[in-house]
Amino acid sequence: MFERLKAMLIKEFIQALRDPRMRFVLFVVPMVQTVVFGYAVNTDVKHVATAIFDLDNSAESRELAARFGKSGYFDVKEHIQLEGRVREAVDRGEVKAVLRLNRGFGETLRSGRAASLQLILDGTDSNTAGIVLSYAGKIAASYGDQLRVTRAGREGGPPMRVATVELEARAWFNENLESRNFYVPAIIANIVLIITMLLSSMAVVREKEIGTIEQIIVTPIRRGEFILGKTIPFVLIGFADVALITAIAVFWFEVPIRGSIPLLFGGTALFLLSTLGMGLLISTVSRTQQQAMMSAFFFIFPAMLLSGFAFPIENMPEAIQWLTYANPLRYYLVIIRGIFLKGVGAEVLWPQLAGLALLGSTIFFIAVRRFHKTLS
Amino acid sequence: MKLQRIKAVAKKEFLHVLRDPRSLIMGIAIPLLLLFLFGYALTLDVDNVPLIVWDQSDSPASREFVSRFSGSRYFSQQRHTDNYREIESAIDRREALIAHVIPVDFARHIGSGEKAPVQAILDGSDPNTATIALGYAEAVTRSYSREISLRQALRHGGTTAVAQLDVRPRVWFNDDLISRNYSYPGLIAVIMMVIAALLTSLTVVREWETGTMEQLISTPLRGPELIVGKLIPYFTIGVLDLLLSVLVGEFVFAVPLRGSLWLLFGMSVVFLVGALSLGMLISVTARSQLLASQFALVATMLPAFLLSGFIFPIDNMPLPIQGITHIITARYFVTILRGIYLKDVGLDVLAGEAVFLAVFAVVVITLAIRKFRKKIV
């Protein structure tokens, strides 16, 4: 049995790796994707293009505008003079926010009354706009506090002592709240999913489509050996890609890896059970590679989008949240992020590992059974 | 180019698509799936932040502070604890996104008119959610802090005139900051690229791989006729998907379409021709379907998702990557779609983008045709 399996494996490896373009697709493309992904996928909100429309032009209004510029969140791109330019700059997307200070702003503040500043936001990107708004609130509040203190000092007498409450935020696992640390490890999951599921299904269907499967059927090879021969190369390719991407994440992007690397590979093995199982399953119901590719994406899209990769699962409607329990990627992502960022081990991740094992073996079992039927 | 031969190829390809109903169904089902996922299930909005509180002070002041959080619609889920370990495990297991530790001397600080710090521990492993959650928590804290200050100032017989500063936001184009209005228009660009990747990228290479190309070569058919003929059925599917997207956006998800519908269709058709031609170019160049599928993924689908500004803002990317996005057509189309949908701008603002799409379409279809002729000879 080992001899036949060995022969099959040699054939598969030659087929997968003979073509230099295929080697390129299997190893170089994932690396390029990781680098582009790592730079492009970023939801940190910094350097928001901002315009200042200062109708007051007092010491106070200039001070506030300067505070916006110095905060690091706002990049002051221009000082607007004319009302009409506000609309134009936002329409053309040249600025995402306009800080408008009306006439009398400084005067109001000096007399100790409540003043307001107007912030016009381009709401098309609702996520960014919401974050920008909370930055602006913070800057305004800190300026307000300082004005109060200086005012009390100027009025003489003992400074009035009033209490304030302040939040001192400390982010665990990712002190500077860098989104890269969140996304880069997760790229592993997406690339492994696409490579193993799509390529394994297409590789099997290819033999059907161009007819070479007839030749394999007449050889003494058993079905189990055929399945192993088709899947083992992708297991190894999957592991190699995990190692490559992990290296890029750690050495290039300096994402911390705090947990156990063997556990990462263990989790990957369980995950591959699901993806290769799905790949086999798709190959049993497809006759052409195009069908296989489309069917694979019919699963890959929801798997990626409903995994918590970018969109938090807690925000989804409840029915969809239940659905995500059937998504192997969901468990795998928790495992990867847990190992990379939190440094937790199997004692915390066992529910995910168990879920992945259960899901994977079920899918693989069904796939193998169906596969036997279609071959006979 | 003879119209008759183009018609013949188009008919053959139509039959091919119709007799392989799965590809046709998938060509409609995958876009619909994406539309409903993005319209219904996926949002970056954060409106439920599970909070865990360790109130060491356990005083009227600290309880009042905590009650402000229960009153906010963002922090409806609240849990209390009296030890650090429970906070650790709650954050490890994602049962809490934020933890407040109110120190023992909280009430004393407030009573004596000092600064009273409260520690907020965040789960930084999801930085996007954490940033937004912290923003909410800071706003609640600020309003409470201001109220306390005012109250004490009054009690001290001080002036009621405590200078304060408010932000009055005015959000344009998307008043309620609904993230669906942001993602949905861009989705049309993604869907068209997906069709290009999944349908056109395999159409020519399949004929080579299965050997049917030999038969086609032996007919009087010319290269350009084959390419154009093969594009027509996929173009039809693309237009169908476009109609579906606009209708679902209008009637199911009520995404505001403020600009001109005709401009939207016109620009979409130009983009679609470019996208399908790119798929075709890949199909003509690749030697096997496996390779073609991977190239299509890297050249069409991933950039449309990642580098177009569809979800991840281009402004946040480092400069070299921003440079790359300038050759991604989806980037321009996403700008056009958002402009038409949300901002109600016309060709006067979008002219640059429109010209780029048109030039791209012409260049790529010409390339596809020329590449192909070289091989057939």
Contacts between the chains, C-beta under 8 A, distances in Angstrom:
chain1	res1	chain2	res2	distance
A	19	B	287	7.8
A	19	B	288	7.6
A	19	B	291	7.5
A	21	B	287	7.5
A	21	B	291	5.6
A	22	B	290	7.2
A	22	B	291	6.5
A	25	B	290	7.9
A	25	B	291	6.3
A	25	B	294	4.4
A	25	B	295	7.8
A	29	B	294	6.6
A	29	B	298	5.8
A	32	B	298	7.7
A	33	B	298	7.1
A	33	B	302	6.8
A	36	B	302	7.9
A	36	B	306	7.0
A	36	B	307	7.4
A	36	B	321	6.8
A	36	B	324	7.7
A	37	B	306	6.5
A	39	B	317	5.9
A	39	B	318	5.4
A	39	B	320	7.9
A	39	B	321	4.6
A	40	B	306	4.9
A	40	B	307	5.6
A	40	B	312	5.9
A	40	B	317	5.3
A	40	B	321	5.5
A	41	B	306	6.3
A	41	B	312	5.3
A	42	B	312	6.1
A	42	B	313	7.9
A	42	B	316	4.5
A	42	B	317	6.5
A	43	B	44	7.6
A	43	B	127	7.5
A	43	B	128	4.5
A	43	B	312	6.6
A	43	B	313	7.8
A	43	B	316	7.2
A	44	B	127	7.2
A	44	B	131	7.9
A	44	B	316	6.1
A	45	B	131	7.3
A	45	B	316	7.4
A	46	B	316	7.3
A	47	B	315	7.1
A	48	B	315	7.7
A	49	B	315	6.8
A	64	B	165	7.9
A	90	B	172	6.1
A	91	B	343	5.8
A	91	B	345	5.6
A	91	B	349	6.0
A	92	B	349	5.9
A	93	B	335	7.1
A	96	B	315	7.7
A	109	B	163	5.6
A	109	B	165	7.4
A	111	B	161	7.6
A	112	B	159	6.9
A	112	B	161	3.5
A	112	B	162	7.1
A	112	B	163	4.9
A	113	B	161	6.7
A	113	B	163	7.2
A	114	B	163	7.4
A	114	B	164	4.8
A	114	B	165	7.5
A	114	B	166	6.4
A	115	B	163	7.6
A	115	B	164	7.8
A	115	B	165	5.9
A	115	B	166	7.5
A	116	B	165	7.3
A	116	B	166	4.3
A	116	B	167	7.2
A	116	B	168	4.7
A	117	B	165	6.8
A	117	B	166	7.4
A	117	B	167	5.9
A	117	B	168	6.9
A	118	B	168	5.0
A	118	B	169	7.9
A	118	B	170	6.3
A	119	B	167	5.6
A	119	B	168	7.1
A	119	B	169	5.0
A	119	B	170	7.0
A	120	B	169	8.0
A	120	B	170	5.0
A	120	B	171	7.9
A	120	B	172	6.3
A	121	B	169	6.1
A	121	B	170	7.1
A	121	B	171	4.8
A	121	B	172	6.7
A	122	B	172	6.1
A	122	B	173	6.4
A	123	B	171	3.9
A	123	B	172	5.8
A	123	B	173	5.0
A	123	B	174	3.4
A	123	B	175	6.5
A	123	B	177	5.6
A	123	B	342	8.0
A	124	B	173	5.2
A	124	B	174	5.7
A	124	B	181	7.4
A	124	B	182	5.6
A	124	B	338	5.3
A	124	B	342	5.1
A	124	B	343	7.2
A	125	B	182	5.4
A	125	B	313	6.0
A	126	B	44	7.7
A	126	B	45	7.0
A	126	B	174	5.7
A	126	B	177	3.9
A	126	B	178	6.0
A	126	B	179	4.5
A	126	B	181	6.9
A	126	B	182	5.0
A	127	B	44	4.5
A	127	B	45	7.5
A	127	B	128	7.7
A	127	B	132	7.8
A	127	B	179	5.9
A	127	B	182	7.2
A	128	B	313	6.1
A	129	B	171	6.1
A	129	B	174	7.6
A	129	B	177	5.6
A	130	B	45	7.8
A	130	B	132	6.3
A	130	B	135	7.2
A	130	B	177	5.5
A	131	B	131	5.9
A	131	B	132	6.3
A	131	B	135	6.3
A	133	B	135	7.7
A	133	B	167	7.2
A	133	B	169	5.4
A	134	B	132	7.7
A	134	B	134	7.8
A	134	B	135	2.9
A	134	B	136	7.5
A	134	B	138	6.5
A	134	B	139	6.4
A	135	B	135	7.8
A	136	B	167	4.9
A	136	B	169	7.5
A	137	B	135	7.8
A	137	B	138	7.3
A	137	B	139	6.0
A	137	B	142	6.8
A	137	B	167	5.3
A	138	B	138	6.3
A	138	B	142	8.0
A	140	B	165	4.5
A	140	B	166	6.9
A	140	B	167	5.0
A	141	B	142	5.2
A	141	B	146	8.0
A	141	B	165	7.0
A	143	B	165	5.9
A	144	B	163	6.4
A	144	B	164	5.0
A	144	B	165	3.8
A	147	B	163	4.8
A	147	B	165	7.4
A	148	B	149	8.0
A	148	B	162	5.9
A	148	B	163	5.6
A	148	B	164	7.8
A	151	B	163	6.0
A	160	B	153	6.2
A	160	B	156	5.9
A	160	B	158	4.9
A	161	B	112	7.5
A	161	B	113	3.4
A	161	B	114	7.3
A	161	B	152	7.8
A	161	B	156	7.9
A	162	B	113	5.4
A	162	B	148	7.3
A	162	B	149	4.2
A	162	B	150	8.0
A	162	B	152	4.4
A	162	B	153	5.3
A	162	B	156	7.7
A	163	B	109	6.5
A	163	B	110	4.3
A	163	B	111	7.7
A	163	B	112	7.7
A	163	B	113	5.0
A	163	B	114	6.1
A	163	B	115	7.3
A	163	B	116	5.9
A	163	B	145	7.9
A	163	B	148	5.3
A	163	B	149	6.6
A	163	B	152	6.0
A	164	B	115	5.4
A	164	B	116	7.1
A	164	B	145	4.7
A	164	B	148	7.2
A	164	B	149	5.9
A	165	B	65	6.5
A	165	B	110	7.4
A	165	B	116	5.1
A	165	B	117	7.9
A	165	B	118	6.3
A	165	B	141	5.6
A	165	B	144	5.8
A	165	B	145	4.2
A	165	B	148	6.6
A	166	B	115	6.0
A	166	B	116	7.2
A	166	B	117	5.3
A	166	B	118	7.0
A	166	B	141	7.1
A	166	B	145	7.1
A	167	B	117	7.9
A	167	B	118	5.6
A	167	B	119	7.9
A	167	B	120	4.7
A	167	B	134	7.7
A	167	B	137	6.0
A	167	B	138	5.7
A	167	B	141	4.9
A	168	B	117	5.1
A	168	B	118	7.0
A	168	B	119	5.3
A	168	B	120	6.6
A	169	B	120	4.6
A	169	B	121	8.0
A	169	B	122	6.0
A	169	B	134	5.5
A	169	B	137	8.0
A	170	B	119	6.6
A	170	B	120	7.0
A	170	B	121	5.4
A	170	B	122	7.0
A	171	B	121	7.8
A	171	B	122	4.3
A	171	B	123	7.6
A	171	B	124	3.3
A	171	B	127	7.6
A	171	B	130	6.0
A	172	B	91	6.3
A	172	B	121	6.1
A	172	B	122	6.8
A	172	B	123	6.3
A	172	B	124	5.5
A	172	B	125	7.7
A	173	B	123	7.0
A	173	B	124	4.7
A	173	B	125	4.5
A	174	B	124	3.2
A	174	B	125	5.9
A	174	B	127	5.8
A	174	B	130	8.0
A	175	B	124	6.5
A	177	B	122	7.6
A	177	B	124	5.4
A	177	B	127	4.0
A	177	B	130	5.6
A	177	B	131	5.6
A	178	B	127	6.1
A	179	B	127	4.7
A	179	B	128	5.8
A	181	B	124	7.9
A	181	B	125	7.6
A	181	B	127	7.0
A	182	B	125	6.5
A	182	B	126	5.9
A	182	B	127	5.3
A	182	B	128	7.0
A	194	B	297	7.1
A	198	B	293	6.9
A	199	B	290	6.7
A	199	B	294	8.0
A	202	B	289	6.9
A	202	B	290	5.3
A	202	B	293	6.6
A	203	B	290	7.1
A	206	B	288	7.9
A	206	B	289	7.1
A	206	B	290	6.7
A	209	B	209	7.4
A	209	B	210	6.2
A	210	B	209	6.2
A	210	B	210	6.1
A	210	B	211	7.9
A	286	B	22	7.8
A	288	B	20	7.0
A	288	B	23	8.0
A	288	B	206	7.2
A	289	B	202	6.7
A	289	B	206	7.2
A	289	B	289	4.3
A	289	B	290	7.2
A	289	B	293	7.4
A	290	B	20	7.7
A	290	B	23	5.7
A	290	B	198	7.8
A	290	B	199	7.7
A	290	B	202	4.7
A	290	B	206	6.6
A	290	B	289	7.3
A	291	B	20	7.0
A	291	B	22	5.2
A	291	B	23	6.1
A	291	B	26	7.9
A	293	B	198	6.2
A	293	B	202	7.0
A	293	B	289	7.8
A	293	B	293	5.2
A	294	B	22	7.2
A	294	B	23	5.9
A	294	B	26	3.8
A	294	B	27	7.5
A	294	B	30	6.9
A	294	B	198	5.3
A	295	B	22	7.4
A	295	B	26	6.9
A	297	B	26	7.9
A	297	B	30	6.2
A	297	B	194	7.6
A	297	B	198	6.2
A	298	B	26	6.1
A	298	B	29	6.7
A	298	B	30	5.9
A	298	B	33	7.0
A	301	B	30	6.7
A	301	B	33	6.3
A	301	B	34	6.3
A	301	B	37	7.4
A	302	B	33	6.6
A	302	B	37	6.4
A	305	B	37	5.3
A	305	B	38	7.8
A	305	B	41	7.7
A	305	B	42	5.9
A	306	B	37	7.2
A	306	B	41	6.7
A	306	B	42	7.9
A	310	B	44	7.6
A	310	B	311	6.6
A	311	B	41	7.8
A	311	B	42	4.3
A	311	B	43	6.6
A	311	B	44	6.4
A	312	B	44	7.8
A	312	B	46	7.1
A	312	B	126	6.8
A	312	B	128	8.0
A	312	B	129	5.6
A	314	B	48	6.1
A	314	B	50	8.0
A	315	B	42	8.0
A	315	B	43	5.1
A	315	B	44	7.6
A	315	B	45	6.3
A	315	B	46	6.7
A	315	B	47	7.2
A	315	B	48	7.5
A	316	B	41	4.8
A	316	B	42	7.2
A	316	B	43	7.8
A	317	B	40	6.7
A	317	B	41	6.2
A	320	B	40	7.5
A	320	B	41	4.5
A	337	B	125	5.7
A	341	B	124	7.7
A	341	B	125	4.4
A	342	B	92	6.3
A	342	B	125	6.0
A	344	B	92	5.9
A	348	B	92	5.6
A	348	B	93	6.9
